[in-house]
Amino acid sequence: MKEKVKSIIKLLGVGIDELVIDLKIDDVTFNSIEWSEEEDKILLHIFEDDDYDYFVDFDELEEDKQRKIYVLLSIIYN
């Protein structure tokens, strides 16, 4: 799943490895999704009003949440 999501990020980002887009997964809204080549990770960010950036590693999410992210990005791509 990670490779599929990484490919969509790269396609939609057109040279930028981060998409600033709200992705609502269950009760959490992520504000961007980023492919970090150096770390070989996909990171989902939540930006707070006080300029704090919380992030979650895609690999640490449950499989159903990973699938939801893939489906949402696929819809945007198509």
TIMI-2910 file (N, C-alpha, C, CB; in pm, 1 decimal, decimal comma, always signed):
<rs>
+----------+----------+----------+----------+----------+----------+----------+----------+----------+----------+----------+----------+------+
!      n_x !      n_y !      n_z !     ca_x !     ca_y !     ca_z !      c_x !      c_y !      c_z !     cb_x !     cb_y !     cb_z ! resn !
+----------+----------+----------+----------+----------+----------+----------+----------+----------+----------+----------+----------+------+
!    +82,5 !   -118,8 !     +0,0 !     +0,0 !     +0,0 !     +0,0 !    +87,4 !   +125,8 !     +0,0 !    -94,1 !     -0,6 !   +121,0 !  Met !
!   +195,8 !   +121,3 !    +73,5 !   +284,8 !   +237,3 !    +84,1 !   +337,2 !   +280,3 !    -52,5 !   +401,9 !   +205,8 !   +177,1 !  Lys !
!   +376,9 !   +186,3 !   -134,6 !   +431,7 !   +219,5 !   -266,9 !   +325,8 !   +283,5 !   -356,2 !   +488,2 !    +93,6 !   -334,7 !  Glu !
!   +202,1 !   +236,3 !   -346,1 !    +94,1 !   +294,2 !   -425,2 !    +67,2 !   +438,5 !   -383,3 !    -33,3 !   +210,3 !   -411,1 !  Lys !
!    +63,7 !   +462,6 !   -251,8 !    +39,8 !   +597,5 !   -200,4 !   +155,8 !   +688,8 !   -237,5 !    +20,1 !   +595,1 !    -47,1 !  Val !
!   +276,6 !   +638,9 !   -225,2 !   +395,1 !   +716,7 !   -262,2 !   +387,9 !   +758,3 !   -409,3 !   +524,0 !   +635,3 !   -235,7 !  Lys !
!   +348,0 !   +667,9 !   -495,8 !   +337,6 !   +698,0 !   -639,2 !   +235,5 !   +807,8 !   -666,4 !   +300,0 !   +572,1 !   -717,1 !  Ser !
!   +122,2 !   +802,4 !   -598,0 !    +19,6 !   +905,0 !   -618,1 !    +68,6 !  +1040,5 !   -568,1 !   -110,9 !   +866,0 !   -546,3 !  Ile !
!   +135,9 !  +1042,6 !   -454,9 !   +190,8 !  +1169,1 !   -402,9 !   +286,2 !  +1229,5 !   -504,9 !   +264,0 !  +1146,7 !   -267,2 !  Ile !
!   +373,1 !  +1147,2 !   -560,1 !   +470,0 !  +1197,1 !   -657,3 !   +401,4 !  +1247,6 !   -784,5 !   +570,5 !  +1087,5 !   -692,2 !  Lys !
!   +296,9 !  +1179,5 !   -829,2 !   +224,0 !  +1222,2 !   -948,3 !   +147,9 !  +1352,8 !   -925,2 !   +127,4 !  +1113,4 !   -992,0 !  Leu !
!    +76,2 !  +1360,1 !   -814,8 !     -2,9 !  +1479,3 !   -786,3 !    +84,3 !  +1598,2 !   -746,1 !   -103,3 !  +1449,8 !   -676,4 !  Leu !
!   +197,6 !  +1570,6 !   -683,8 !   +284,9 !  +1677,2 !   -636,8 !   +363,0 !  +1746,2 !   -746,2 !   +379,1 !  +1623,6 !   -537,6 !  Gly !
!   +375,9 !  +1684,8 !   -862,3 !   +447,6 !  +1739,8 !   -977,5 !   +582,1 !  +1800,6 !   -932,7 !   +360,4 !  +1847,2 !  -1049,5 !  Val !
!   +668,2 !  +1716,4 !   -879,8 !   +801,5 !  +1761,7 !   -839,5 !   +813,4 !  +1800,1 !   -693,9 !   +841,4 !  +1876,9 !   -922,1 !  Gly !
!   +702,0 !  +1812,4 !   -623,5 !   +703,7 !  +1842,4 !   -479,8 !   +649,9 !  +1718,7 !   -408,8 !   +617,7 !  +1972,0 !   -444,8 !  Ile !
!   +719,9 !  +1677,4 !   -306,3 !   +684,0 !  +1552,6 !   -239,6 !   +588,8 !  +1570,9 !   -122,0 !   +807,7 !  +1484,2 !   -192,2 !  Asp !
!   +512,1 !  +1678,7 !   -123,7 !   +411,6 !  +1700,0 !    -18,7 !   +285,1 !  +1757,7 !    -80,7 !   +465,8 !  +1794,5 !    +92,5 !  Glu !
!   +172,6 !  +1702,1 !    -40,3 !    +43,0 !  +1752,3 !    -84,3 !    -24,8 !  +1818,8 !    +34,7 !    -45,9 !  +1637,4 !   -143,3 !  Leu !
!    -55,2 !  +1945,9 !    +21,2 !   -127,3 !  +2017,0 !   +127,0 !   -275,4 !  +2000,8 !    +95,0 !    -84,8 !  +2170,9 !   +136,3 !  Val !
!   -335,4 !  +1906,0 !   +165,6 !   -474,3 !  +1868,5 !   +138,9 !   -531,8 !  +1809,9 !   +266,9 !   -484,9 !  +1766,5 !    +19,7 !  Ile !
!   -655,3 !  +1844,0 !   +298,1 !   -719,7 !  +1786,1 !   +415,3 !   -772,2 !  +1647,3 !   +381,3 !   -834,2 !  +1876,8 !   +465,9 !  Asp !
!   -726,4 !  +1550,2 !   +458,5 !   -771,8 !  +1411,7 !   +444,2 !   -836,9 !  +1371,1 !   +575,5 !   -652,9 !  +1314,9 !   +406,9 !  Leu !
!   -967,8 !  +1351,7 !   +574,0 !  -1038,7 !  +1311,5 !   +695,9 !  -1045,2 !  +1159,7 !   +700,6 !  -1182,3 !  +1373,4 !   +701,4 !  Lys !
!   -979,5 !  +1104,7 !   +800,0 !   -978,9 !   +960,1 !   +820,1 !  -1040,1 !   +934,1 !   +956,8 !   -833,3 !   +899,6 !   +809,3 !  Ile !
!  -1159,2 !   +878,2 !   +956,7 !  -1238,3 !   +857,9 !  +1077,9 !  -1256,5 !   +992,8 !  +1148,3 !  -1169,9 !   +753,9 !  +1172,9 !  Asp !
!  -1208,8 !  +1009,1 !  +1269,7 !  -1230,0 !  +1133,3 !  +1344,8 !  -1112,1 !  +1229,7 !  +1336,6 !  -1257,6 !  +1101,0 !  +1489,2 !  Asp !
!  -1012,6 !  +1199,5 !  +1256,6 !   -891,5 !  +1282,3 !  +1248,9 !   -881,1 !  +1343,3 !  +1109,3 !   -763,7 !  +1198,3 !  +1282,0 !  Val !
!   -848,4 !  +1472,4 !  +1105,4 !   -824,1 !  +1538,3 !   +977,5 !   -676,6 !  +1571,3 !   +966,6 !   -910,4 !  +1666,4 !   +962,7 !  Thr !
!   -611,3 !  +1512,1 !   +869,2 !   -471,4 !  +1542,0 !   +840,4 !   -468,5 !  +1655,8 !   +739,3 !   -395,0 !  +1415,4 !   +786,5 !  Phe !
!   -372,9 !  +1746,8 !   +755,5 !   -367,0 !  +1864,7 !   +669,8 !   -270,3 !  +1851,8 !   +553,6 !   -329,6 !  +1983,0 !   +750,9 !  Asn !
!   -182,1 !  +1754,9 !   +558,5 !    -94,0 !  +1729,0 !   +444,7 !    -39,9 !  +1587,3 !   +453,5 !    +22,0 !  +1831,2 !   +439,9 !  Ser !
!     +8,6 !  +1540,8 !   +339,0 !    +72,4 !  +1409,6 !   +331,8 !   +202,5 !  +1428,2 !   +254,6 !    -21,6 !  +1301,9 !   +263,2 !  Ile !
!   +308,9 !  +1370,5 !   +306,9 !   +443,5 !  +1394,8 !   +253,6 !   +518,4 !  +1264,2 !   +233,9 !   +522,7 !  +1487,1 !   +346,9 !  Glu !
!   +589,8 !  +1255,5 !   +123,7 !   +681,1 !  +1144,7 !    +99,9 !   +821,9 !  +1195,2 !   +129,6 !   +668,9 !  +1089,7 !    -47,5 !  Trp !
!   +886,9 !  +1135,7 !   +230,8 !  +1023,8 !  +1172,3 !   +266,8 !  +1118,4 !  +1067,1 !   +210,2 !  +1040,4 !  +1185,1 !   +422,1 !  Ser !
!  +1186,6 !  +1103,5 !   +103,4 !  +1277,6 !  +1009,1 !    +38,0 !  +1393,3 !   +971,4 !   +130,1 !  +1331,8 !  +1068,9 !    -92,4 !  Glu !
!  +1445,4 !  +1069,3 !   +203,5 !  +1559,8 !  +1043,7 !   +292,8 !  +1527,7 !   +939,5 !   +399,3 !  +1603,6 !  +1173,3 !   +360,1 !  Glu !
!  +1405,7 !   +946,0 !   +451,5 !  +1364,8 !   +854,2 !   +557,9 !  +1289,2 !   +732,7 !   +505,7 !  +1279,3 !   +927,2 !   +658,0 !  Glu !
!  +1254,6 !   +733,6 !   +376,3 !  +1171,2 !   +630,5 !   +316,0 !  +1040,7 !   +615,3 !   +394,1 !  +1246,7 !   +496,3 !   +310,5 !  Asp !
!   +976,1 !   +731,9 !   +419,8 !   +852,4 !   +732,3 !   +496,9 !   +749,0 !   +823,3 !   +433,3 !   +879,1 !   +775,7 !   +640,3 !  Lys !
!   +624,7 !   +788,9 !   +458,9 !   +513,4 !   +876,1 !   +427,0 !   +464,7 !   +931,2 !   +560,7 !   +398,4 !   +800,0 !   +347,7 !  Ile !
!   +459,8 !  +1063,1 !   +569,4 !   +419,5 !  +1128,5 !   +693,1 !   +291,3 !  +1207,2 !   +669,5 !   +531,6 !  +1221,0 !   +745,7 !  Leu !
!   +199,2 !  +1194,1 !   +761,7 !    +74,7 !  +1270,2 !   +758,8 !    +84,7 !  +1376,4 !   +867,0 !    -51,2 !  +1177,7 !   +780,1 !  Leu !
!    +57,4 !  +1501,8 !   +830,1 !    +75,2 !  +1613,7 !   +922,0 !    -58,3 !  +1672,4 !   +964,8 !   +160,9 !  +1721,5 !   +857,8 !  His !
!    -60,3 !  +1716,5 !  +1090,5 !   -171,1 !  +1794,7 !  +1144,2 !   -110,0 !  +1925,1 !  +1193,3 !   -248,7 !  +1717,8 !  +1260,2 !  Ile !
!   -154,7 !  +2036,3 !  +1137,0 !   -102,0 !  +2167,0 !  +1174,7 !   -196,9 !  +2232,5 !  +1274,7 !    -82,4 !  +2257,4 !  +1049,7 !  Phe !
!   -141,6 !  +2277,4 !  +1385,6 !   -219,7 !  +2345,6 !  +1488,5 !   -205,1 !  +2495,7 !  +1474,9 !   -176,5 !  +2300,6 !  +1628,4 !  Glu !
!   -295,5 !  +2569,5 !  +1537,0 !   -294,5 !  +2715,2 !  +1530,3 !   -165,9 !  +2777,1 !  +1583,5 !   -410,9 !  +2769,8 !  +1606,6 !  Asp !
!   -103,1 !  +2713,0 !  +1678,6 !    +18,4 !  +2768,0 !  +1738,6 !   +144,3 !  +2727,2 !  +1661,3 !    +29,9 !  +2722,4 !  +1883,7 !  Asp !
!   +127,6 !  +2698,8 !  +1533,2 !   +237,7 !  +2660,2 !  +1444,3 !   +305,7 !  +2530,3 !  +1484,9 !   +339,8 !  +2769,7 !  +1439,9 !  Asp !
!   +235,5 !  +2445,3 !  +1555,7 !   +291,0 !  +2315,8 !  +1592,3 !   +248,4 !  +2213,1 !  +1488,7 !   +245,5 !  +2273,2 !  +1734,5 !  Tyr !
!   +339,9 !  +2124,7 !  +1454,5 !   +317,9 !  +2023,9 !  +1352,2 !   +322,7 !  +1885,2 !  +1415,5 !   +422,7 !  +2036,3 !  +1239,3 !  Asp !
!   +207,4 !  +1820,8 !  +1426,5 !   +202,6 !  +1681,5 !  +1469,2 !   +213,4 !  +1596,5 !  +1343,9 !    +71,2 !  +1649,1 !  +1549,9 !  Tyr !
!   +282,1 !  +1484,8 !  +1353,2 !   +285,9 !  +1397,1 !  +1236,4 !   +271,5 !  +1251,9 !  +1277,6 !   +415,6 !  +1416,9 !  +1158,4 !  Phe !
!   +221,5 !  +1174,3 !  +1182,5 !   +200,1 !  +1031,5 !  +1202,1 !   +266,6 !   +959,4 !  +1085,5 !    +46,7 !   +996,3 !  +1211,9 !  Val !
!   +338,2 !   +853,3 !  +1116,1 !   +400,6 !   +770,5 !  +1013,5 !   +293,5 !   +680,2 !   +952,0 !   +518,1 !   +685,8 !  +1073,1 !  Asp !
!   +282,1 !   +684,9 !   +822,3 !   +184,3 !   +603,6 !   +748,0 !   +194,9 !   +455,4 !   +785,1 !   +204,8 !   +620,9 !   +596,2 !  Phe !
!   +316,9 !   +405,4 !   +801,7 !   +337,6 !   +263,8 !   +832,3 !   +281,1 !   +225,0 !   +968,9 !   +485,6 !   +231,0 !   +827,2 !  Asp !
!   +262,9 !   +322,6 !  +1056,4 !   +210,8 !   +293,5 !  +1190,0 !    +58,5 !   +293,5 !  +1195,7 !   +264,5 !   +393,8 !  +1288,7 !  Glu !
!     -5,6 !   +335,1 !  +1087,6 !   -151,8 !   +334,2 !  +1082,8 !   -203,5 !   +193,3 !  +1058,9 !   -203,0 !   +428,9 !   +973,3 !  Leu !
!   -324,4 !   +169,6 !  +1105,3 !   -388,8 !    +41,3 !  +1079,8 !   -414,0 !    +26,9 !   +930,2 !   -521,4 !    +28,6 !  +1159,6 !  Glu !
!   -419,6 !    -95,6 !   +884,7 !   -433,4 !   -123,4 !   +741,8 !   -558,7 !    -59,3 !   +681,0 !   -436,8 !   -273,2 !   +718,9 !  Glu !
!   -669,3 !    -58,9 !   +754,5 !   -792,3 !     +1,1 !   +699,5 !   -777,0 !   +152,4 !   +681,1 !   -912,4 !    -28,5 !   +791,9 !  Asp !
!   -703,5 !   +218,2 !   +768,1 !   -678,9 !   +362,0 !   +753,6 !   -585,0 !   +389,1 !   +635,7 !   -619,1 !   +420,0 !   +883,8 !  Lys !
!   -486,3 !   +303,4 !   +616,8 !   -397,8 !   +316,4 !   +501,1 !   -478,3 !   +303,4 !   +372,1 !   -285,4 !   +210,0 !   +505,8 !  Gln !
!   -569,2 !   +208,6 !   +370,8 !   -652,7 !   +186,4 !   +253,1 !   -741,7 !   +307,4 !   +225,7 !   -738,5 !    +60,5 !   +271,4 !  Arg !
!   -798,2 !   +366,9 !   +329,9 !   -882,4 !   +485,9 !   +313,2 !   -802,2 !   +601,4 !   +252,8 !   -943,0 !   +528,5 !   +448,7 !  Lys !
!   -679,5 !   +618,9 !   +298,0 !   -594,0 !   +724,0 !   +243,2 !   -567,1 !   +697,1 !    +95,9 !   -461,3 !   +733,5 !   +321,5 !  Ile !
!   -536,7 !   +573,3 !    +63,3 !   -512,2 !   +536,6 !    -76,2 !   -635,6 !   +565,5 !   -162,6 !   -473,6 !   +387,4 !    -86,5 !  Tyr !
!   -753,2 !   +527,9 !   -115,0 !   -876,6 !   +549,3 !   -190,8 !   -901,8 !   +698,3 !   -210,8 !   -996,4 !   +484,1 !   -119,0 !  Val !
!   -886,3 !   +779,8 !   -106,2 !   -907,2 !   +923,9 !   -119,2 !   -811,7 !   +985,9 !   -220,3 !   -890,4 !   +991,7 !    +15,9 !  Leu !
!   -684,6 !   +949,1 !   -213,7 !   -586,6 !  +1002,9 !   -308,9 !   -614,8 !   +953,9 !   -451,1 !   -443,9 !   +963,1 !   -266,9 !  Leu !
!   -660,5 !   +830,7 !   -463,7 !   -694,9 !   +776,1 !   -595,3 !   -811,1 !   +852,4 !   -657,7 !   -730,0 !   +627,1 !   -584,2 !  Ser !
!   -908,7 !   +887,3 !   -576,0 !  -1023,6 !   +964,7 !   -625,9 !   -975,9 !  +1100,8 !   -675,7 !  -1131,6 !   +982,5 !   -514,7 !  Ile !
!   -889,3 !  +1164,5 !   -600,7 !   -836,2 !  +1295,5 !   -641,3 !   -756,7 !  +1281,8 !   -769,7 !   -747,8 !  +1356,4 !   -529,9 !  Ile !
!   -677,0 !  +1176,8 !   -781,5 !   -593,7 !  +1156,2 !   -899,8 !   -678,1 !  +1133,7 !  -1024,8 !   -500,3 !  +1037,8 !   -878,2 !  Tyr !
!   -785,5 !  +1057,6 !  -1008,3 !   -869,3 !  +1027,0 !  -1123,9 !   -966,7 !  +1138,0 !  -1145,5 !   -943,0 !   +894,5 !  -1106,4 !  Asn !
+----------+----------+----------+----------+----------+----------+----------+----------+----------+----------+----------+----------+------+
</rs>
